[in-house]
Amino acid sequence: MRYLLISDVHGNREALEAVLDDARNNYDRILCCGDLVGYGPEPNQIVEWARAHVQSIIRGNHDRVCCGLDDLDWFNPIAQDSTRWTTAHLTPANLKWLRELPAGPLTVDGFVLAHGSPLDEDEYVTSVSDAANLFEYLESNLTFFGHTHLQGGFSWIGGKQRIIRRPFPGDSLMPLHLDPDGAYLVNPGSVGQPRDGDPRAAYAIFDSQERDVLFHRVAYDAEAVCRKVEAAGLPPSLGARLLFGR
């Protein structure tokens, strides 16, 4: 089985469409590690696509706050503004669907989906020390997570921890073969708002038979999203940051 792993779409339809076009015919099922909405100008289009096409999905922190399950006091001012805008523009049906999304971790075919840490959906896993504290608690030797908007992850093989690298600038993919005796925390990266210095949309393909993960990057029309952000009345910085992957 081949799985398309996505996360952190954040209302960015251009980025999602670029991913789907790039991954065409290379997957059997779509899985999502959360945060369909927040920041971006087209939350309804993203939610309606997910309702129709994503087989397994968990909620992200922006999904949870935008649909009213949590308050937004711990968001920064720009995130608060975008949350209020998103909540006001989501349809009642899409708000209801977001409220009913399960929290991670969620086991799918022997591996796990999480938004942040498998122990806390709001916890960021960004460093070797963050990951080191998690490996002994993992319910599976393979966990896909999001939240950080940083493609790559961490592995534990033969008592040694390693950083999993993303594709280098100029490269469109980076392969990772999974050691059957290893444990992995894998972040497919952010579709709609990368923050690793590469503005291209990020995703991953997991081939469960071959035990391979392919990290992908694909360019999209970020300037068109900037124009939509401005036209929607969202904070302009939410569009500008897409041009730099920050």
C-alpha positions in Angstrom: 0.0 0.0 0.0 1.3 3.5 -0.9 0.2 6.4 1.3 0.2 10.1 0.6 1.1 11.8 3.9 0.3 15.5 4.2 0.1 17.9 7.1 -0.4 21.6 7.8 -2.3 22.6 4.7 -3.5 25.8 6.4 -6.1 26.9 3.8 -3.6 27.0 0.9 -5.4 25.6 -2.1 -2.6 26.3 -4.6 -0.1 24.4 -2.6 -2.4 21.4 -2.1 -3.3 21.3 -5.8 0.5 21.3 -6.6 1.0 18.4 -4.2 -1.8 16.4 -5.6 -0.7 16.9 -9.2 2.9 16.0 -8.3 1.9 12.8 -6.5 -0.7 11.7 -9.1 -0.8 7.9 -9.6 1.8 7.4 -6.9 -0.5 6.6 -3.9 -3.5 4.5 -2.9 -4.7 6.4 0.2 -4.4 9.9 1.6 -3.6 10.5 5.3 -3.3 13.8 7.1 -1.6 14.9 10.3 -3.9 17.9 10.9 -4.2 21.7 10.5 -6.3 21.9 7.4 -7.2 25.5 8.3 -5.8 28.6 9.8 -3.6 31.3 8.1 -4.7 30.6 4.6 -7.5 32.2 2.5 -9.5 29.1 1.4 -10.4 27.0 4.4 -13.8 25.8 3.1 -12.3 24.5 -0.1 -9.6 22.6 1.8 -12.1 21.1 4.3 -14.5 20.0 1.6 -11.6 18.4 -0.3 -10.5 16.5 2.8 -14.1 15.4 3.6 -14.3 13.8 0.2 -10.8 12.4 -0.3 -8.8 11.8 2.9 -9.2 8.4 4.4 -7.6 9.0 7.8 -7.1 12.4 9.5 -6.5 13.8 12.9 -7.1 17.4 14.2 -4.4 20.0 14.5 -4.3 22.8 17.0 -5.6 25.4 14.4 -8.4 23.0 13.4 -9.3 22.8 17.1 -9.2 26.5 17.8 -10.9 27.6 14.6 -13.9 25.4 15.3 -14.3 26.7 18.9 -13.0 23.7 20.8 -10.3 25.8 22.5 -9.6 29.4 23.1 -7.1 31.4 21.1 -5.4 33.3 23.9 -2.1 31.4 23.4 -1.9 32.3 19.7 0.2 35.3 18.7 -1.8 38.3 17.4 -1.5 37.4 13.7 -2.6 33.9 14.4 -5.5 35.2 16.4 -6.6 37.5 13.6 -6.5 34.7 11.1 -8.4 32.4 13.4 -11.2 34.8 13.9 -11.4 35.3 10.1 -11.3 31.5 9.5 -14.0 30.9 12.1 -16.2 33.6 10.5 -15.8 32.2 7.0 -16.2 28.4 7.6 -19.6 27.0 6.8 -21.6 25.5 9.6 -21.2 22.0 8.0 -17.4 22.4 7.8 -17.2 23.7 11.4 -19.1 20.7 12.6 -16.9 18.3 10.7 -13.8 19.9 12.2 -15.2 19.6 15.7 -15.6 15.9 15.2 -12.1 15.2 14.0 -10.3 12.8 16.4 -7.3 13.8 18.4 -4.0 12.0 17.7 -2.3 9.7 18.1 -4.3 7.5 15.7 -3.1 4.0 14.6 -3.5 3.3 10.9 -2.5 0.0 9.4 0.2 -0.6 12.1 1.7 2.9 12.1 0.7 6.1 13.9 -0.5 9.6 13.0 0.1 12.4 15.4 -0.1 16.2 15.1 2.6 17.3 17.5 4.2 14.9 19.9 2.5 11.4 20.2 2.3 12.2 23.9 0.8 15.8 23.5 -0.9 17.0 20.3 0.3 20.6 21.1 4.0 19.8 21.8 6.5 20.6 19.1 9.2 18.0 18.2 12.0 20.0 16.7 15.2 18.7 18.2 17.1 15.5 18.9 16.5 16.0 22.6 12.7 16.4 22.0 12.7 13.1 20.1 14.9 11.3 22.5 12.3 11.7 25.2 9.7 10.0 23.0 11.1 6.9 21.5 10.6 4.7 24.6 6.9 5.6 24.7 6.1 5.0 21.0 3.3 2.5 20.3 4.7 1.8 16.9 8.1 1.9 15.3 6.8 4.4 12.8 5.0 7.6 13.7 4.1 10.4 11.2 3.7 13.9 12.8 3.3 17.5 11.8 2.9 20.8 13.7 6.4 22.1 13.3 6.2 22.7 9.5 9.7 21.2 9.3 10.1 18.3 6.9 12.3 15.4 8.0 12.3 13.8 11.5 14.3 11.5 13.7 15.3 7.8 13.9 16.5 5.4 16.5 18.6 2.5 15.2 21.0 0.3 17.1 20.9 2.5 20.1 21.9 5.6 18.1 19.6 8.6 17.3 19.9 10.3 13.9 18.3 13.3 12.2 16.3 12.5 9.1 17.1 15.1 6.4 14.7 16.8 4.0 15.4 17.3 0.3 18.2 19.9 -0.3 17.3 23.1 -2.2 17.2 22.2 -5.8 16.3 18.6 -5.2 12.7 17.4 -5.5 12.9 14.3 -3.3 14.8 12.5 -0.6 14.5 8.7 -0.1 14.5 7.0 3.3 14.5 3.3 3.7 13.1 2.1 7.1 15.2 -0.4 9.0 12.8 -3.1 10.4 14.7 -2.9 13.8 14.6 0.9 13.9 12.0 3.4 15.3 11.1 6.5 13.3 9.4 9.9 13.9 8.7 11.2 10.4 7.4 14.7 9.5 6.1 14.9 5.9 6.4 18.7 6.2 3.9 21.4 5.6 1.9 21.5 2.4 0.6 25.1 2.9 3.2 26.9 5.0 6.7 25.5 5.1 9.0 27.0 7.7 12.3 25.2 6.9 13.6 27.9 4.5 12.3 26.1 1.4 9.1 27.7 0.1 8.0 24.7 -1.9 5.1 22.6 -0.7 6.1 19.5 1.2 4.7 16.0 1.4 5.8 12.3 1.7 4.9 9.0 0.2 5.1 5.9 2.3 5.3 2.5 0.6 4.4 0.0 3.3 5.5 -3.0 1.3 9.0 -1.7 0.4 9.3 0.1 3.7 10.4 3.3 2.0 9.5 6.9 2.7 10.0 9.5 -0.1 10.1 13.1 1.0 9.0 15.4 -1.8 9.0 19.2 -2.5 7.1 20.9 -5.3 6.9 24.5 -6.3 3.5 26.3 -6.5 2.3 29.8 -7.2 2.8 31.4 -3.8 2.3 34.9 -5.3 -1.2 34.0 -6.2 -1.9 33.0 -2.6 -0.4 36.3 -1.4 -2.9 38.1 -3.6 -5.8 36.0 -2.1 -4.6 36.7 1.4 -4.6 40.5 0.7 -8.0 40.3 -1.0 -9.5 38.4 1.9 -8.3 41.0 4.4 -6.0 38.6 6.2 -2.7 40.0 7.7 -0.4 40.5 4.6 2.5 38.8 6.4 0.7 35.5 6.1 1.1 35.7 2.4 4.6 37.3 2.3 6.1 34.5 4.5 5.1 31.9 1.9 7.6 33.4 -0.5 10.5 32.5 1.7 9.4 29.4 3.6 9.6 31.1 7.0 
